Amino acid sequence: MLALGLAVFLFPGKPARYLMIILRSGAHLVFMWIVAGVALQPFVPRPTGIAFSVALAFTACAALGLYLESREGQRAAEQRTAGAFRWSHWFFGFALLVALPFTILALVMAVLGEDLQTRMVQAVSGGGTLTGVVWWVARHGFFAALKIGLGGRFGGGGAGRGT
């Protein structure tokens, strides 16, 4: 992927456009593969195959959506139809639906760490009550995400703290 990025700058014009499509799709694939693998790690002994399938589905939907967006954009410019039905939006939505459960699970696991993993395994195996798990995640996860995600505005993080 680094070589493709270098080739984009070395060969400008039409070759760079095609190389960027390959590079973008490769970045989508690798990123989603990592996110899905991290999200499935506590539940599946070897999540590589499932994570790759999820990443491939996400990449295919995103690439098809981007392709259709470029085609629809040309057609809209020619016909001056701004409010027409666009298939690209549907494929972006499918890509989002594929990625959303894994990204939310990976985010919650990153914020809450090992304690969440223990609680989730208990919930899946039937050792803990589902209501207790949901309440615990809602209580801890919301406030931790609020503290970290808002950059220290409510006492955590510190990245966006104004002086």
Secondary structure in CASP SS format (residue, H / E / C, confidence):
PFRMAT SS
TARGET T0000
AUTHOR 0000-0000-0000
METHOD secondary structure of the structure
MODEL  1
M C 1.00
L H 1.00
A H 1.00
L H 1.00
G H 1.00
L H 1.00
A H 1.00
V H 1.00
F H 1.00
L H 1.00
F C 1.00
P C 1.00
G C 1.00
K H 1.00
P H 1.00
A H 1.00
R H 1.00
Y H 1.00
L H 1.00
M H 1.00
I H 1.00
I H 1.00
L H 1.00
R H 1.00
S H 1.00
G H 1.00
A H 1.00
H H 1.00
L H 1.00
V H 1.00
F H 1.00
M H 1.00
W H 1.00
I H 1.00
V H 1.00
A H 1.00
G H 1.00
V H 1.00
A H 1.00
L H 1.00
Q C 1.00
P C 1.00
F C 1.00
V C 1.00
P C 1.00
R C 1.00
P C 1.00
T H 1.00
G H 1.00
I H 1.00
A H 1.00
F H 1.00
S H 1.00
V H 1.00
A H 1.00
L H 1.00
A H 1.00
F H 1.00
T H 1.00
A H 1.00
C H 1.00
A H 1.00
A H 1.00
L H 1.00
G H 1.00
L H 1.00
Y H 1.00
L H 1.00
E H 1.00
S H 1.00
R H 1.00
E H 1.00
G H 1.00
Q H 1.00
R H 1.00
A H 1.00
A H 1.00
E H 1.00
Q H 1.00
R C 1.00
T C 1.00
A C 1.00
G C 1.00
A C 1.00
F C 1.00
R C 1.00
W H 1.00
S H 1.00
H H 1.00
W H 1.00
F H 1.00
F H 1.00
G H 1.00
F H 1.00
A H 1.00
L H 1.00
L H 1.00
V H 1.00
A H 1.00
L H 1.00
P H 1.00
F H 1.00
T H 1.00
I H 1.00
L H 1.00
A H 1.00
L H 1.00
V H 1.00
M H 1.00
A H 1.00
V H 1.00
L H 1.00
G C 1.00
E H 1.00
D H 1.00
L H 1.00
Q H 1.00
T H 1.00
R H 1.00
M H 1.00
V H 1.00
Q H 1.00
A H 1.00
V H 1.00
S H 1.00
G C 1.00
G C 1.00
G C 1.00
T C 1.00
L H 1.00
T H 1.00
G H 1.00
V H 1.00
V H 1.00
W H 1.00
W H 1.00
V H 1.00
A H 1.00
R H 1.00
H H 1.00
G H 1.00
F H 1.00
F H 1.00
A H 1.00
A H 1.00
L H 1.00
K H 1.00
I H 1.00
G H 1.00
L C 1.00
G C 1.00
G C 1.00
R C 1.00
F C 1.00
G C 1.00
G C 1.00
G C 1.00
G C 1.00
A C 1.00
G C 1.00
R C 1.00
G C 1.00
T C 1.00
END
